[in-house]
């Protein structure tokens, strides 16, 4: 069974009944903390665990106000490995995740605040 996001609001996400108050990576069957080298930027080094899961798609929640920036190097890196990237403000990213989770092998990396 693939995990489902039940709710998101600034600083909090509920995944399959479990509340998280820190940034997370949502794999098909588990959730881990997501720490980035630079708080409001996503670099290639920040998605190593994601790539180990061999997704066909990565959804990045860029925060409630879209403050997190995905580096061009990440876009190039993912593209070169055949991984589709969706980067959107977190509420939209959560909706996309729930809509696509059963149809694709995907991972979501979600910033919960700004």
URDAGI-V599726 format. One record per residue. N is the residue number from 1. RES is the residue in one small letter. PSI is psi in radians with two decimals (* if undefined). Layout:
N;RES;PSI  N;RES;PSI
This chain:
1;x;2.31  2;x;2.43  3;x;2.65  4;x;2.40  5;x;2.09  6;x;-0.38  7;x;2.63  8;x;2.38  9;x;2.86  10;x;2.08  11;x;0.06  12;x;2.42  13;x;2.49  14;x;2.12  15;x;2.05  16;x;0.82  17;x;-0.11  18;x;2.26  19;x;2.34  20;x;2.44  21;x;0.40  22;x;2.80  23;x;2.49  24;x;2.75  25;x;2.22  26;x;1.91  27;x;2.95  28;x;-0.58  29;x;0.22  30;x;2.83  31;x;2.36  32;x;2.84  33;x;2.63  34;x;1.93  35;x;2.31  36;x;2.62  37;x;-0.76  38;x;2.20  39;x;-0.77  40;x;0.56  41;x;2.54  42;x;2.09  43;x;2.91  44;x;-0.69  45;x;-0.39  46;x;-0.13  47;x;0.35  48;x;-0.81  49;x;-0.61  50;x;-0.82  51;x;-0.52  52;x;-0.43  53;x;-0.12  54;x;0.95  55;x;2.79  56;x;-0.22  57;x;2.46  58;x;2.17  59;x;2.18  60;x;2.11  61;x;2.02  62;x;0.25  63;x;2.87  64;x;-0.62  65;x;0.20  66;x;0.53  67;x;-0.42  68;x;2.30  69;x;2.37  70;x;2.16  71;x;2.62  72;x;-0.54  73;x;-0.62  74;x;-0.79  75;x;-0.79  76;x;-0.79  77;x;-0.87  78;x;-0.79  79;x;-0.72  80;x;-0.30  81;x;0.16  82;x;0.38  83;x;2.13  84;x;2.42  85;x;2.31  86;x;2.05  87;x;2.16  88;x;2.80  89;x;2.59  90;x;-0.72  91;x;-0.79  92;x;-0.71  93;x;-0.69  94;x;-0.75  95;x;-0.78  96;x;-0.77  97;x;-0.89  98;x;-0.63  99;x;-0.59  100;x;-0.20  101;x;-0.55  102;x;-0.31  103;x;-0.33  104;x;2.72  105;x;1.71  106;x;2.82  107;x;2.54  108;x;2.37  109;x;2.08  110;x;2.17  111;x;2.23  112;x;-0.32  113;x;-2.37  114;x;*
